[in-house]
């Protein structure tokens, strides 16, 4: 077992050295797309086209979610290229509001950390797994039925009865931060020495599905084209009382750490097919890099890769024919300015994206 020191105290993260794979994936759900009614009833703070994302930890039965964390080897980051929406009247930094408040205005779209809960007495579930109907909004909001967000909230609200655990924080104070109850607090949260957690571990509403909500994040946008992304690390408990640690990058791996590609995510703009709830079909390394990155392709087929600026400007583009599985392609980025870029890889018409960073 290994101890990881976080913040001012000791946060004990037992790392198993045995065969493990209790984490199936990190799941990103596009939960809701705001419309003109939501914009009007939020005093314009939630423009039509803003997108609410939910992030879940999907585990095998018998495992439990313990923490999402950043440490000196793997910095946790949650970011957008806009700002995050926070309900200024009743918003909280965790999914712990009352059920009565959750029915008002646009509070259900507040950005917050979670260890399963969305409000008092309710647990977050994928809308596709919601079997108990919907909570009526008392102000006539949240009625958009945009097809890209799946079932409308008037039919399935992504909540089911349960007993949410209390979110703990170590190494950072969420009050006054990006997800505090105010709008325009910023567009990036990062920590290399902190976590949100529940020490006893928490499981999904359905023990067979065993999917735990760890955060809801609404990106302010007028056209659904403000990107949302994260690089996170998670610790889950095993049925035998041990723990497994999964990290978003395949470098600086400490003994027992497991690289999990779905711990890193970047949304796509409208017009680019988003691959959500899906293990990525390519790897890119080293990342960050100063000269070149290697693109390792995980599927056979015809491949096109493109690099875009964060603003969406195309910088380079190349097509590869008849690629074989695990084929490597070296991409020269030495001429790029320092900063972040979007690498889009399209295999037989299906596109996926990942953030890359150019450094000196």
C-alpha positions as CSV (number, residue, x, y, z in Angstrom):
1,X,0.0,0.0,0.0
2,X,1.1,3.5,-0.7
3,X,0.3,6.8,0.9
4,X,-0.2,9.9,-1.2
5,X,0.0,13.2,0.6
6,X,-2.6,15.8,-0.4
7,X,-2.9,19.3,0.9
8,X,-2.4,19.9,4.6
9,X,-3.3,16.4,5.8
10,X,-2.9,12.8,4.8
11,X,-5.3,11.4,2.4
12,X,-4.7,7.7,2.3
13,X,-4.9,6.2,-1.2
14,X,-4.2,2.5,-1.1
15,X,-2.9,1.3,-4.4
16,X,-3.3,-2.3,-5.3
17,X,-0.5,-4.0,-7.1
18,X,-2.6,-7.0,-8.1
19,X,-4.5,-7.6,-11.3
20,X,-7.2,-5.0,-11.4
21,X,-9.7,-3.2,-13.7
22,X,-12.6,-2.3,-11.6
23,X,-13.0,1.0,-13.5
24,X,-14.8,0.3,-16.8
25,X,-14.6,3.9,-18.1
26,X,-15.4,7.6,-17.4
27,X,-18.7,8.4,-19.0
28,X,-19.6,11.9,-20.3
29,X,-23.3,12.6,-20.8
30,X,-24.6,15.7,-22.7
31,X,-27.4,16.3,-20.2
32,X,-29.1,19.4,-21.5
33,X,-28.9,22.2,-24.1
34,X,-30.4,25.5,-22.9
35,X,-32.9,27.4,-25.0
36,X,-34.4,30.9,-25.2
37,X,-36.8,30.4,-22.3
38,X,-33.9,29.3,-20.0
39,X,-31.9,32.3,-21.1
40,X,-34.8,34.7,-20.3
41,X,-35.4,33.2,-16.9
42,X,-31.8,33.3,-15.9
43,X,-31.5,37.0,-16.6
44,X,-29.3,36.2,-19.6
45,X,-26.6,34.5,-17.6
46,X,-27.4,31.2,-19.4
47,X,-27.5,31.9,-23.2
48,X,-29.5,29.6,-25.5
49,X,-27.0,27.0,-26.7
50,X,-25.2,26.5,-23.3
51,X,-24.5,22.8,-22.7
52,X,-24.7,20.9,-19.4
53,X,-22.4,17.9,-19.1
54,X,-22.5,15.2,-16.4
55,X,-19.4,13.1,-15.7
56,X,-19.8,9.6,-14.2
57,X,-17.4,6.9,-13.0
58,X,-18.6,3.5,-14.4
59,X,-17.4,0.6,-12.3
60,X,-17.9,-3.1,-12.1
61,X,-20.4,-4.4,-9.5
62,X,-18.9,-4.5,-5.9
63,X,-16.5,-1.5,-6.5
64,X,-17.0,2.0,-5.0
65,X,-16.0,5.5,-6.0
66,X,-13.7,7.1,-3.4
67,X,-12.1,10.2,-4.9
68,X,-11.2,12.4,-7.9
69,X,-7.8,13.9,-7.3
70,X,-4.8,15.7,-8.6
71,X,-1.2,15.1,-7.4
72,X,2.3,16.3,-8.3
73,X,2.6,13.6,-11.0
74,X,-0.9,14.1,-12.6
75,X,-2.5,17.5,-12.3
76,X,-6.3,17.4,-12.3
77,X,-7.9,20.0,-14.6
78,X,-11.5,20.8,-15.5
79,X,-11.8,23.6,-18.1
80,X,-13.8,25.2,-20.9
81,X,-13.0,27.9,-23.4
82,X,-15.9,30.0,-22.0
83,X,-17.1,30.2,-18.4
84,X,-19.1,27.8,-16.2
85,X,-22.7,28.6,-15.3
86,X,-23.4,28.9,-11.5
87,X,-26.9,29.7,-10.2
88,X,-26.4,32.9,-8.3
89,X,-29.6,32.7,-6.2
90,X,-29.5,29.1,-4.9
91,X,-26.4,27.5,-6.4
92,X,-24.0,25.3,-4.4
93,X,-20.6,23.8,-5.0
94,X,-22.0,20.3,-4.5
95,X,-25.2,18.6,-5.5
96,X,-26.8,19.1,-2.1
97,X,-29.7,21.6,-2.8
98,X,-33.2,20.8,-1.6
99,X,-35.6,19.0,-4.0
100,X,-37.9,22.0,-3.8
101,X,-35.2,24.3,-5.0
102,X,-34.2,21.9,-7.7
103,X,-37.5,22.5,-9.4
104,X,-37.0,26.3,-9.6
105,X,-35.6,28.4,-12.4
106,X,-32.5,26.8,-13.9
107,X,-31.0,25.5,-10.7
108,X,-30.9,21.9,-12.1
109,X,-28.2,23.2,-14.5
110,X,-25.9,24.6,-11.8
111,X,-22.2,23.5,-11.9
112,X,-21.0,21.4,-9.0
113,X,-18.9,18.6,-7.6
114,X,-20.5,15.3,-6.5
115,X,-20.0,11.9,-5.1
116,X,-23.3,10.7,-6.5
117,X,-25.9,13.2,-5.4
118,X,-27.8,15.9,-7.4
119,X,-29.9,17.2,-4.5
120,X,-31.3,16.0,-1.1
121,X,-32.8,12.5,-1.5
122,X,-31.8,12.2,-5.2
123,X,-28.9,10.5,-7.0
124,X,-27.7,11.3,-10.5
125,X,-28.2,8.7,-13.2
126,X,-27.8,8.6,-16.9
127,X,-31.1,9.7,-18.5
128,X,-31.2,6.4,-20.3
129,X,-31.1,4.6,-16.9
130,X,-33.8,6.8,-15.3
131,X,-36.9,4.8,-14.7
132,X,-39.0,7.0,-12.4
133,X,-40.1,9.9,-14.6
134,X,-39.3,13.6,-14.4
135,X,-39.5,16.4,-11.9
136,X,-41.7,19.3,-13.1
137,X,-40.0,22.7,-13.2
138,X,-42.2,25.2,-11.4
139,X,-41.1,28.1,-13.6
140,X,-41.7,26.5,-17.0
141,X,-37.9,26.1,-17.7
142,X,-35.8,23.1,-18.9
143,X,-38.3,22.1,-21.7
144,X,-35.9,22.0,-24.6
145,X,-36.0,18.7,-26.5
146,X,-32.8,19.1,-28.5
147,X,-32.1,15.7,-30.0
148,X,-28.3,15.9,-29.3
149,X,-29.0,15.9,-25.5
150,X,-31.1,12.7,-25.7
151,X,-34.3,12.4,-23.7
152,X,-35.8,15.7,-22.7
153,X,-35.8,16.6,-19.0
154,X,-39.6,16.7,-19.1
155,X,-39.6,13.0,-19.7
156,X,-36.4,11.8,-17.8
157,X,-34.6,14.2,-15.4
158,X,-31.5,12.0,-14.6
159,X,-32.5,11.7,-10.9
160,X,-33.6,8.7,-8.9
161,X,-34.4,8.3,-5.2
162,X,-31.4,7.5,-3.0
163,X,-29.2,8.7,-0.1
164,X,-26.4,10.9,-1.4
165,X,-23.2,11.0,0.5
166,X,-21.6,14.3,1.7
167,X,-18.8,15.5,-0.6
168,X,-15.5,16.1,1.2
169,X,-12.7,18.3,0.0
170,X,-9.0,18.3,0.8
171,X,-6.3,20.5,-0.6
172,X,-8.6,23.2,-1.9
173,X,-11.7,25.2,-0.8
174,X,-14.4,25.2,-3.5
175,X,-16.0,28.3,-2.0
176,X,-15.1,31.4,-4.1
177,X,-13.8,29.2,-6.9
178,X,-14.9,28.4,-10.4
179,X,-17.9,26.5,-9.3
180,X,-19.0,28.8,-6.5
181,X,-22.5,30.3,-6.6
182,X,-21.7,33.2,-9.0
183,X,-21.4,33.6,-12.7
184,X,-18.3,34.3,-14.6
185,X,-15.9,33.0,-12.0
186,X,-13.5,31.6,-14.6
187,X,-13.1,28.8,-17.0
188,X,-10.5,26.5,-15.4
189,X,-10.2,24.6,-12.2
190,X,-6.9,22.8,-11.5
191,X,-5.1,21.1,-8.6
192,X,-2.0,19.0,-8.2
193,X,-2.5,18.5,-4.4
194,X,-6.2,18.1,-3.8
195,X,-9.3,16.0,-4.1
196,X,-13.1,15.7,-3.7
197,X,-14.0,12.5,-2.0
198,X,-16.1,10.3,0.2
199,X,-13.8,8.2,2.4
200,X,-16.2,5.3,2.8
201,X,-16.8,5.0,-0.9
202,X,-20.1,5.3,-2.7
203,X,-21.8,3.2,-5.3
204,X,-24.4,3.7,-8.0
205,X,-28.2,3.6,-7.5
206,X,-28.3,0.3,-9.4
207,X,-25.5,-2.0,-8.0
208,X,-25.4,-3.9,-11.3
209,X,-24.9,-0.7,-13.4
210,X,-22.8,0.9,-10.6
211,X,-22.3,4.3,-12.2
212,X,-21.6,7.3,-9.8
213,X,-22.0,11.0,-10.8
214,X,-18.8,12.9,-9.9
215,X,-19.7,16.3,-11.3
216,X,-22.1,18.4,-13.4
217,X,-20.6,21.2,-15.5
218,X,-22.6,23.7,-17.6
219,X,-20.6,25.6,-20.2
220,X,-21.9,29.0,-21.1
221,X,-22.2,29.3,-24.9
222,X,-24.5,30.8,-27.5
223,X,-23.9,28.1,-30.1
224,X,-22.9,24.9,-28.4
225,X,-19.4,25.4,-29.6
226,X,-17.6,26.3,-26.4
227,X,-15.6,23.2,-25.6
228,X,-15.6,21.4,-22.3
229,X,-12.8,19.1,-21.2
230,X,-11.0,17.5,-18.2
231,X,-8.0,15.5,-17.2
232,X,-8.8,13.7,-14.0
233,X,-7.6,10.9,-11.8
234,X,-9.8,8.6,-9.8
235,X,-9.5,6.2,-6.9
236,X,-12.0,3.4,-6.5
237,X,-12.4,0.8,-3.7
238,X,-12.3,-2.9,-4.4
239,X,-14.7,-5.5,-3.1
240,X,-11.9,-6.8,-0.9
241,X,-11.2,-3.5,0.8
242,X,-8.3,-2.4,-1.4
243,X,-8.1,0.5,-3.8
244,X,-7.2,1.1,-7.4
245,X,-5.9,4.4,-8.8
246,X,-6.5,5.4,-12.5
247,X,-4.8,8.4,-14.1
248,X,-5.4,10.2,-17.3
249,X,-1.9,10.1,-18.9
250,X,0.4,7.3,-19.8
251,X,3.5,8.9,-18.2
252,X,5.0,9.5,-14.7
253,X,3.2,6.3,-13.7
254,X,3.8,5.4,-10.1
255,X,3.8,1.8,-8.9
256,X,0.3,0.4,-9.2
257,X,-1.2,3.3,-11.1
258,X,-3.3,2.4,-14.1
259,X,-3.5,4.6,-17.3
260,X,-7.1,5.0,-18.3
261,X,-7.7,7.0,-21.6
262,X,-11.3,8.0,-20.7
263,X,-10.0,10.0,-17.8
264,X,-9.1,12.6,-20.4
265,X,-11.9,14.3,-22.4
266,X,-12.5,17.1,-24.8
267,X,-15.9,17.9,-26.3
268,X,-16.4,18.7,-30.0
269,X,-18.3,21.6,-31.6
270,X,-21.6,21.1,-33.4
271,X,-20.9,19.5,-36.8
272,X,-18.2,17.2,-35.4
273,X,-19.5,13.9,-34.1
274,X,-18.8,13.6,-30.4
275,X,-17.7,10.2,-29.2
276,X,-18.9,10.1,-25.6
277,X,-19.1,7.1,-23.2
278,X,-16.4,5.5,-25.4
279,X,-12.8,4.5,-25.0
280,X,-10.6,6.5,-27.3
281,X,-9.3,4.7,-30.4
282,X,-5.9,6.5,-30.4
283,X,-3.2,7.6,-28.1
284,X,-0.8,10.6,-28.4
285,X,2.5,10.9,-26.7
286,X,4.6,12.6,-25.4
287,X,2.1,15.2,-24.4
288,X,3.2,18.0,-23.7
289,X,5.9,18.0,-26.3
290,X,8.3,20.5,-27.8
291,X,9.3,18.9,-31.2
292,X,6.9,16.1,-32.2
293,X,4.2,13.8,-30.9
294,X,3.5,10.2,-31.8
295,X,0.0,9.3,-32.8
296,X,-0.7,5.6,-32.1
297,X,-3.8,4.5,-34.0
298,X,-6.0,1.8,-32.5
299,X,-8.1,0.8,-35.4
300,X,-7.7,-0.4,-39.0
301,X,-9.1,1.9,-41.7
302,X,-8.7,5.2,-43.5
303,X,-7.6,7.9,-41.1
304,X,-7.5,11.7,-41.3
305,X,-5.9,13.8,-38.6
306,X,-6.1,17.5,-38.1
307,X,-4.8,20.0,-35.6
308,X,-6.8,23.1,-34.7
309,X,-6.1,26.0,-32.5
310,X,-8.3,26.4,-29.4
311,X,-10.3,29.0,-31.3
312,X,-11.1,26.4,-34.0
313,X,-8.6,27.5,-36.8
314,X,-7.3,24.6,-38.9
315,X,-3.5,24.5,-38.6
316,X,-2.5,21.2,-40.3
317,X,-4.3,18.3,-41.9
318,X,-3.3,14.9,-43.3
319,X,-5.0,11.7,-44.6
320,X,-3.6,8.2,-44.1
321,X,-4.9,5.4,-46.2
322,X,-5.3,1.7,-45.1
323,X,-3.9,2.2,-41.6
324,X,-3.3,-0.9,-39.6
325,X,-4.1,-1.3,-35.9
326,X,-1.3,0.1,-33.6
327,X,0.4,1.9,-36.5
328,X,2.4,5.0,-35.4
329,X,2.4,8.4,-37.1
330,X,4.9,11.1,-36.1
331,X,3.5,14.6,-36.2
332,X,6.0,17.5,-36.3
333,X,4.7,20.4,-34.0
334,X,8.1,22.2,-33.7
335,X,6.8,25.2,-35.7
336,X,3.7,25.7,-33.5
337,X,3.6,28.4,-30.9
338,X,3.5,27.3,-27.3
339,X,0.0,26.6,-26.0
340,X,-2.8,24.1,-26.3
341,X,-4.3,22.7,-29.5
342,X,-7.0,20.3,-30.5
343,X,-6.0,17.0,-32.3
344,X,-8.9,15.6,-34.2
345,X,-8.6,12.0,-35.5
346,X,-11.2,10.7,-37.9
347,X,-11.3,6.9,-38.7
348,X,-13.8,5.8,-41.4
349,X,-16.0,8.8,-40.7
350,X,-16.0,8.7,-36.9
351,X,-14.2,11.6,-35.2
352,X,-12.5,11.9,-31.8
353,X,-10.6,14.7,-30.2
354,X,-7.9,15.2,-27.7
355,X,-6.0,18.2,-26.3
356,X,-2.3,18.4,-27.0
357,X,0.2,21.0,-25.6
358,X,3.2,22.5,-27.3
359,X,6.0,23.6,-24.9
360,X,9.5,25.0,-25.4
